[in-house]
Amino acid sequence: MALVREITPDDWPVLRDIRLTALADAPDAFASNYAREAAYGEADWRRWIARSGTFLGYLPQVSTSEPAGLTGGYAQPSGPAELISMYVRRQARGRGLGEALIAAVAGWARPRNAPSLHLWVNETNKNARLLYERCGFSLTGERQPLPSNPALAEVGMTRPL
């Protein structure tokens, strides 16, 4: 069973570690890159936590001390909330953690009056797209260059809340 919790500012070292792991493991899945974020200091990580709802996911059968996944939600003043920074460690994939992380962000976004969740995903990331579709997301028709690698494209997906 997956356990998900929202992080606090004092969790910044845990956020840093899993985020850098994500950027190293899947460099074409994110708008940023490892070199940029490896240079972040404590204040940068604390700002990250303060600007959005950030969640860590754990699979007790894998580890209770190290998170197996990460995601966040960014609420806009009006309109959809953004699902950002989704990552599940390879050994934890296919065990329901991705679904639990998405549910946590949806639960976080509802009281912020977001009508829907929106995300961007690398168009070649078939497994991520299938996860999002299972969780009720559909393609919006939006397409843009991946900010960290403009040679690749990402597509927009949305689901109602």
C-alpha positions in Angstrom: 0.0 0.0 0.0 1.3 3.5 -1.0 1.7 6.2 1.7 1.7 9.8 0.6 2.4 12.9 2.6 2.8 16.6 1.9 6.3 17.8 2.8 7.3 20.6 5.1 10.1 23.1 4.8 12.3 21.0 7.0 12.0 18.1 4.5 14.1 20.1 2.0 17.1 17.6 2.0 14.7 14.7 1.2 13.1 16.8 -1.6 16.6 17.7 -2.9 17.8 14.0 -2.9 14.8 12.6 -4.7 14.5 15.5 -7.2 18.2 15.1 -8.2 17.7 11.4 -8.5 14.7 12.0 -10.8 16.6 14.5 -13.0 19.5 12.1 -13.3 17.3 9.1 -14.0 14.9 10.7 -16.4 16.5 13.9 -17.8 14.0 14.2 -20.7 10.9 14.1 -18.3 11.4 17.5 -16.7 11.5 21.1 -17.7 14.7 21.6 -15.6 18.0 19.7 -15.5 20.4 18.1 -13.0 23.2 20.7 -13.3 20.8 23.6 -12.6 19.2 22.1 -9.6 22.3 20.5 -8.1 23.5 24.1 -7.6 20.4 25.0 -5.5 21.1 25.8 -1.9 18.9 25.2 1.1 17.0 28.5 0.5 16.1 27.4 -3.0 14.7 24.1 -1.9 12.7 25.8 0.9 11.2 28.3 -1.7 10.3 25.3 -3.9 8.3 23.8 -0.9 6.6 27.1 -0.1 5.4 27.8 -3.7 3.3 24.6 -4.2 1.9 21.5 -2.6 4.7 18.9 -2.8 4.2 15.3 -1.9 6.4 12.4 -1.2 5.2 8.8 -1.8 6.5 5.7 0.1 6.0 2.0 -0.5 6.6 0.3 2.9 7.5 -2.9 1.1 10.4 -1.1 -0.7 11.5 1.4 2.0 10.0 3.4 4.9 12.9 5.8 5.1 13.5 6.8 1.5 10.7 8.1 -0.7 9.8 6.1 -3.8 8.0 9.0 -5.5 7.5 12.7 -5.8 5.0 15.1 -7.3 3.6 18.5 -6.8 0.7 20.8 -7.5 0.9 24.4 -8.4 -2.3 26.4 -7.9 -2.9 29.4 -10.2 -5.1 32.3 -9.1 -7.9 31.0 -11.5 -8.1 28.1 -13.8 -6.6 24.7 -13.6 -4.0 23.6 -11.1 -0.7 22.2 -12.6 0.5 18.7 -11.7 4.3 19.1 -11.7 7.5 17.1 -11.1 5.9 13.6 -11.2 8.5 10.9 -10.6 8.4 7.3 -9.3 11.6 5.3 -8.8 12.0 2.5 -11.2 11.8 -0.2 -8.5 8.5 1.2 -7.3 6.7 1.5 -10.6 3.6 -0.5 -11.3 2.6 -0.7 -7.6 0.0 2.1 -7.4 2.3 4.8 -6.2 1.8 7.0 -9.2 -2.0 6.9 -8.8 -1.7 7.7 -5.1 0.5 10.7 -5.8 -1.9 12.0 -8.4 -4.8 11.6 -6.0 -2.9 13.6 -3.4 -2.4 16.5 -5.7 -6.1 16.3 -6.8 -7.1 16.4 -3.2 -4.8 19.4 -2.6 -6.2 21.3 -5.6 -9.9 20.9 -4.9 -10.1 23.2 -1.9 -8.1 25.8 -4.0 -11.1 25.9 -6.3 -9.2 24.5 -9.3 -11.7 23.2 -11.8 -9.2 20.7 -13.2 -5.6 19.4 -13.2 -3.3 20.1 -16.1 0.1 18.6 -16.9 2.8 18.4 -19.5 4.4 15.1 -20.4 7.1 14.2 -22.9 5.1 12.9 -25.9 7.4 9.8 -26.2 6.9 8.8 -22.5 4.3 6.1 -23.2 4.3 4.7 -19.6 3.6 8.1 -18.1 0.9 8.9 -20.6 -0.8 5.6 -19.8 -0.7 6.3 -16.1 -2.3 9.7 -16.6 -5.0 8.2 -18.9 -5.8 5.6 -16.2 -6.2 8.5 -13.7 -8.7 10.3 -16.0 -6.4 12.6 -17.9 -7.0 13.2 -21.6 -4.9 15.0 -24.3 -5.7 18.7 -24.7 -4.2 19.2 -28.2 -1.5 21.4 -26.7 2.1 20.7 -27.8 5.3 22.6 -26.9 9.1 22.1 -26.9 10.4 20.5 -23.7 12.1 23.4 -21.9 15.1 21.4 -20.9 15.6 19.9 -24.4 13.7 21.8 -27.2 14.5 19.0 -29.6 11.8 17.0 -27.8 8.1 17.9 -27.5 5.7 17.6 -24.6 1.9 17.4 -24.8 -0.7 18.8 -22.5 -3.2 16.6 -20.6 -6.1 17.6 -18.3 -8.7 16.0 -16.1 -11.6 17.6 -14.3 -11.7 17.8 -10.5 
